[in-house]
Amino acid sequence: MLAVLSVAVPGLSAEETIHAGTVIYTKNAGNYTYIRLKEAGKKIWLATSPIRVSVGDPIEYVGGDVMKTFESKAMNRTFDEIRFVARIRVVKNGPLSDNQAMASVAHPKSSPVAPVPKKGEIKKTGKEKTVEEIFSGREQLKDLPVTLRGKVIKVSRNILKKNWITLSDGTGTAPDDRIVAVTTDLVTPGDVATVTGTLKTNVNLGAGYKYKVLIDDAEFAK
């Protein structure tokens, strides 16, 4: 099930502004260090992989991914908004460095991009929809199972424990010539595959990241 959240969306880069603030609360819980930070007069929540930090410490961080209504069982609470960061430091401890345990969230591992196929290059094997048909019929197909046969042009792995697969079949007009499928399966750029999942429309991941269509809970077959 696709959650409403803000992530480092494939194809979009994270901000590089250095943010600074003072720790007013911190706790290690589960796999994370949770930090309540006072930054520019506002109080915000951060989470990162475990680090040594104390109340009163000045810290700096870069980028990160905002999640809304994030439920933490370890903290026994739901955060209205929390930012997961990988590049963070206590100012007295030296230069910024990647917090590797969080790298899969803040800096998803992306495979090389394969070229978009030419029109007619991808042949249907059954009753699959084309990318163009899915976009044009998205209101009628909303929340229904859809099947698409296309070429994998990009794979972004391990974004919140899912793989984000971008496919194209040579139909449609840019930017509506490719579709992202969210899955636990893993394929390789350049593969031609058939994907089946639930079509979601007008998906808003926050921070201005939106999809007209997206295939959720997708399963792949070659």
VOPAGU-2260 file (C-alpha; in pm, 1 decimal, decimal comma):
REM VOPAGU-2260
SITE   aa  ch    i         X         Y         Z
SITE  MET   A    0       0,0       0,0       0,0
SITE  LEU   A    1     140,0     336,5    -101,4
SITE  ALA   A    2     173,5     578,2     189,7
SITE  VAL   A    3     134,5     954,8     172,2
SITE  LEU   A    4     488,2    1073,9     225,8
SITE  SER   A    5     769,9    1280,2      89,0
SITE  VAL   A    6    1069,3    1086,5     -36,1
SITE  ALA   A    7    1371,9    1140,5    -250,6
SITE  VAL   A    8    1175,9    1076,5    -565,9
SITE  PRO   A    9    1364,1     914,0    -855,4
SITE  GLY   A   10    1492,4    1179,7   -1093,8
SITE  LEU   A   11    1470,9    1462,9    -840,5
SITE  SER   A   12    1771,0    1579,1    -635,1
SITE  ALA   A   13    1767,0    1661,4    -266,4
SITE  GLU   A   14    1838,6    2013,0    -144,5
SITE  GLU   A   15    2197,7    2095,7     -47,6
SITE  THR   A   16    2136,5    2382,9     195,2
SITE  ILE   A   17    2307,7    2332,9     531,8
SITE  HIS   A   18    2055,0    2363,8     814,9
SITE  ALA   A   19    2158,2    2434,7    1174,2
SITE  GLY   A   20    1986,5    2418,7    1510,1
SITE  THR   A   21    2011,1    2318,6    1874,1
SITE  VAL   A   22    1904,3    1983,9    2018,6
SITE  ILE   A   23    1627,3    2023,6    2278,5
SITE  TYR   A   24    1540,2    1653,1    2307,8
SITE  THR   A   25    1690,2    1328,1    2184,6
SITE  LYS   A   26    1621,7     958,6    2224,9
SITE  ASN   A   27    1753,7     638,2    2072,3
SITE  ALA   A   28    1461,4     412,4    1985,9
SITE  GLY   A   29    1450,1     114,9    1753,3
SITE  ASN   A   30    1694,0     168,5    1467,8
SITE  TYR   A   31    1702,1     547,7    1488,5
SITE  THR   A   32    1810,6     845,0    1693,6
SITE  TYR   A   33    1517,5    1085,0    1722,3
SITE  ILE   A   34    1604,4    1452,3    1767,2
SITE  ARG   A   35    1382,7    1746,4    1854,8
SITE  LEU   A   36    1561,4    2044,2    1704,9
SITE  LYS   A   37    1511,4    2416,1    1745,6
SITE  GLU   A   38    1591,7    2564,0    1406,6
SITE  ALA   A   39    1533,4    2926,7    1304,9
SITE  GLY   A   40    1283,1    2973,9    1585,4
SITE  LYS   A   41    1086,1    2661,0    1496,3
SITE  LYS   A   42    1081,4    2317,2    1655,5
SITE  ILE   A   43    1115,0    2022,5    1418,9
SITE  TRP   A   44    1173,3    1647,6    1443,0
SITE  LEU   A   45    1467,4    1468,9    1284,6
SITE  ALA   A   46    1552,6    1100,3    1267,7
SITE  THR   A   47    1879,4     939,7    1164,8
SITE  SER   A   48    2068,2     620,2    1222,8
SITE  PRO   A   49    2212,6     604,7    1576,4
SITE  ILE   A   50    2454,9     885,2    1662,9
SITE  ARG   A   51    2588,5    1030,1    1989,4
SITE  VAL   A   52    2409,6    1358,2    2054,7
SITE  SER   A   53    2298,2    1540,3    2370,5
SITE  VAL   A   54    2051,5    1812,0    2463,7
SITE  GLY   A   55    2214,9    2148,9    2399,0
SITE  ASP   A   56    2438,3    2023,8    2118,2
SITE  PRO   A   57    2450,9    2241,3    1804,4
SITE  ILE   A   58    2402,3    2028,0    1493,6
SITE  GLU   A   59    2401,1    2076,1    1119,4
SITE  TYR   A   60    2236,5    1862,2     851,6
SITE  VAL   A   61    2181,4    1858,7     476,7
SITE  GLY   A   62    1872,2    1754,6     284,9
SITE  GLY   A   63    1669,1    1462,9     410,1
SITE  ASP   A   64    1324,2    1326,9     336,5
SITE  VAL   A   65    1007,1    1447,3     504,7
SITE  MET   A   66     747,6    1192,7     610,7
SITE  LYS   A   67     402,3    1302,3     722,6
SITE  THR   A   68     189,5    1116,3     978,4
SITE  PHE   A   69     478,4     879,5    1044,4
SITE  GLU   A   70     398,1     615,7    1305,7
SITE  SER   A   71     692,4     510,0    1521,4
SITE  LYS   A   72     620,4     199,1    1726,9
SITE  ALA   A   73     953,2     238,7    1904,2
SITE  MET   A   74     856,8     590,4    2017,2
SITE  ASN   A   75     491,9     492,6    2070,0
SITE  ARG   A   76     365,9     797,3    1882,9
SITE  THR   A   77     273,8     933,6    1542,1
SITE  PHE   A   78     471,4    1232,0    1416,0
SITE  ASP   A   79     277,1    1489,7    1218,2
SITE  GLU   A   80     598,2    1554,7    1027,5
SITE  ILE   A   81     952,1    1422,2    1067,5
SITE  ARG   A   82    1262,1    1455,7     850,0
SITE  PHE   A   83    1488,6    1153,8     796,2
SITE  VAL   A   84    1844,5    1269,1     735,3
SITE  ALA   A   85    2165,5    1092,5     637,3
SITE  ARG   A   86    2413,2    1381,3     640,3
SITE  ILE   A   87    2423,8    1519,7     992,5
SITE  ARG   A   88    2687,5    1618,9    1247,1
SITE  VAL   A   89    2731,8    1759,7    1592,1
SITE  VAL   A   90    2918,5    2079,7    1504,4
SITE  LYS   A   91    3209,2    2013,6    1742,2
SITE  ASN   A   92    3265,8    1669,8    1587,4
SITE  GLY   A   93    3401,6    1774,9    1248,1
SITE  PRO   A   94    3277,5    1779,9     886,6
SITE  LEU   A   95    2950,7    1645,1     758,5
SITE  SER   A   96    2958,8    1279,6     662,6
SITE  ASP   A   97    2702,3    1035,1     531,3
SITE  ASN   A   98    2518,2     843,0     800,0
SITE  GLN   A   99    2532,9     517,9     605,9
SITE  ALA   A  100    2242,8     336,1     771,5
SITE  MET   A  101    2008,7     605,3     637,3
SITE  ALA   A  102    2164,7     630,0     292,3
SITE  SER   A  103    1901,8     406,9     132,5
SITE  VAL   A  104    1633,6     659,9     227,7
SITE  ALA   A  105    1801,9     990,6     162,6
SITE  HIS   A  106    2011,6     878,0    -132,9
SITE  PRO   A  107    1831,0     590,1    -305,2
SITE  LYS   A  108    2047,2     355,0    -507,2
SITE  SER   A  109    1966,0     412,0    -872,7
SITE  SER   A  110    2079,4     195,1   -1160,1
SITE  PRO   A  111    2196,1     342,0   -1491,8
SITE  VAL   A  112    1916,1     471,4   -1712,7
SITE  ALA   A  113    1821,5     274,7   -2026,4
SITE  PRO   A  114    1697,2     456,4   -2339,7
SITE  VAL   A  115    1323,6     496,4   -2395,3
SITE  PRO   A  116    1201,4     246,0   -2658,3
SITE  LYS   A  117    1083,4     357,4   -2998,5
SITE  LYS   A  118     716,1     338,2   -3087,1
SITE  GLY   A  119     629,5     -16,3   -3191,1
SITE  GLU   A  120     941,3    -164,6   -3033,5
SITE  ILE   A  121     751,3    -323,5   -2743,0
SITE  LYS   A  122     503,3    -589,9   -2853,4
SITE  LYS   A  123     201,5    -684,2   -2645,7
SITE  THR   A  124     165,3   -1047,9   -2549,1
SITE  GLY   A  125    -196,8   -1029,9   -2438,6
SITE  LYS   A  126    -442,9    -770,9   -2311,5
SITE  GLU   A  127    -190,7    -533,1   -2157,8
SITE  LYS   A  128    -259,3    -161,4   -2161,1
SITE  THR   A  129     -11,3      75,8   -2320,6
SITE  VAL   A  130     131,3     371,6   -2132,5
SITE  GLU   A  131     -75,2     602,2   -2351,8
SITE  GLU   A  132    -394,9     405,2   -2281,4
SITE  ILE   A  133    -332,0     414,6   -1907,0
SITE  PHE   A  134    -283,2     789,8   -1904,4
SITE  SER   A  135    -584,4     860,2   -2126,1
SITE  GLY   A  136    -810,1     620,7   -1934,3
SITE  ARG   A  137    -676,7     690,3   -1587,0
SITE  GLU   A  138   -1005,8     814,8   -1442,1
SITE  GLN   A  139   -1184,0     495,0   -1544,7
SITE  LEU   A  140    -892,4     275,2   -1434,6
SITE  LYS   A  141    -839,6     441,0   -1095,8
SITE  ASP   A  142    -793,8     187,7    -812,0
SITE  LEU   A  143    -835,0    -103,2   -1055,3
SITE  PRO   A  144    -581,8    -370,2   -1154,0
SITE  VAL   A  145    -384,8    -281,1   -1466,6
SITE  THR   A  146    -124,2    -469,2   -1666,5
SITE  LEU   A  147     147,6    -300,0   -1869,6
SITE  ARG   A  148     425,1    -444,4   -2082,7
SITE  GLY   A  149     719,0    -213,1   -2115,7
SITE  LYS   A  150    1090,8    -158,3   -2102,1
SITE  VAL   A  151    1256,4     -86,5   -1767,1
SITE  ILE   A  152    1436,7     243,0   -1811,1
SITE  LYS   A  153    1529,4     313,5   -1448,6
SITE  VAL   A  154    1543,2     130,6   -1116,0
SITE  SER   A  155    1560,6     317,0    -784,1
SITE  ARG   A  156    1609,3      66,3    -503,2
SITE  ASN   A  157    1526,7      58,6    -135,6
SITE  ILE   A  158    1313,9     369,0    -101,4
SITE  LEU   A  159    1123,3     290,3     219,3
SITE  LYS   A  160    1173,4     -81,0     156,8
SITE  LYS   A  161    1029,3     -65,0    -196,7
SITE  ASN   A  162    1181,5     -45,1    -544,1
SITE  TRP   A  163    1060,1     229,6    -777,4
SITE  ILE   A  164    1069,1     105,7   -1136,5
SITE  THR   A  165    1023,1     343,8   -1430,2
SITE  LEU   A  166     884,9     184,1   -1747,6
SITE  SER   A  167     810,9     300,0   -2101,1
SITE  ASP   A  168     669,1     124,8   -2407,4
SITE  GLY   A  169     722,6     387,4   -2677,0
SITE  THR   A  170     369,7     527,9   -2655,9
SITE  GLY   A  171     252,5     856,7   -2514,0
SITE  THR   A  172     404,6    1203,7   -2525,5
SITE  ALA   A  173     659,2    1326,4   -2270,9
SITE  PRO   A  174     625,1    1358,1   -1979,6
SITE  ASP   A  175     331,9    1113,7   -2009,1
SITE  ASP   A  176     543,2     849,5   -2185,5
SITE  ARG   A  177     658,3     658,9   -1875,9
SITE  ILE   A  178     505,5     511,6   -1562,8
SITE  VAL   A  179     652,2     433,3   -1221,1
SITE  ALA   A  180     566,7     100,4   -1057,5
SITE  VAL   A  181     624,7      52,9    -683,0
SITE  THR   A  182     724,4    -303,4    -597,3
SITE  THR   A  183     931,9    -537,7    -384,5
SITE  ASP   A  184    1048,3    -711,9    -703,7
SITE  LEU   A  185    1379,5    -619,9    -862,0
SITE  VAL   A  186    1446,7    -591,7   -1233,8
SITE  THR   A  187    1729,5    -448,8   -1443,7
SITE  PRO   A  188    1730,0    -141,8   -1670,8
SITE  GLY   A  189    1683,0    -261,6   -2027,8
SITE  ASP   A  190    1460,9    -556,8   -1929,0
SITE  VAL   A  191    1129,3    -591,9   -2108,7
SITE  ALA   A  192     874,1    -703,3   -1852,8
SITE  THR   A  193     504,3    -729,0   -1780,1
SITE  VAL   A  194     388,5    -554,9   -1463,3
SITE  THR   A  195      52,1    -587,7   -1289,3
SITE  GLY   A  196     -66,3    -372,1   -1000,2
SITE  THR   A  197    -325,2    -126,3    -877,5
SITE  LEU   A  198    -345,8     204,0   -1062,9
SITE  LYS   A  199    -328,6     510,0    -841,2
SITE  THR   A  200    -401,6     855,3    -980,7
SITE  ASN   A  201    -307,2    1205,5    -876,1
SITE  VAL   A  202     -58,7    1073,9    -619,9
SITE  ASN   A  203      86,2    1356,0    -409,3
SITE  LEU   A  204     399,6    1256,9    -217,6
SITE  GLY   A  205     444,8    1601,4     -68,8
SITE  ALA   A  206     710,3    1866,9    -131,6
SITE  GLY   A  207     563,9    1922,1    -480,7
SITE  TYR   A  208     630,0    1565,6    -598,9
SITE  LYS   A  209     323,0    1441,3    -784,7
SITE  TYR   A  210     232,8    1160,2   -1022,7
SITE  LYS   A  211     -65,3    1161,8   -1257,4
SITE  VAL   A  212     -55,5     782,1   -1247,4
SITE  LEU   A  213     140,1     523,3   -1052,1
SITE  ILE   A  214     118,5     143,7   -1034,8
SITE  ASP   A  215     115,3      34,5    -670,7
SITE  ASP   A  216     178,6    -310,4    -518,8
SITE  ALA   A  217     324,9    -410,7    -854,6
SITE  GLU   A  218     436,7    -759,2    -953,7
SITE  PHE   A  219     674,6    -821,3   -1244,5
SITE  ALA   A  220     700,7   -1107,1   -1491,8
SITE  LYS   A  221     939,3   -1126,8   -1786,9
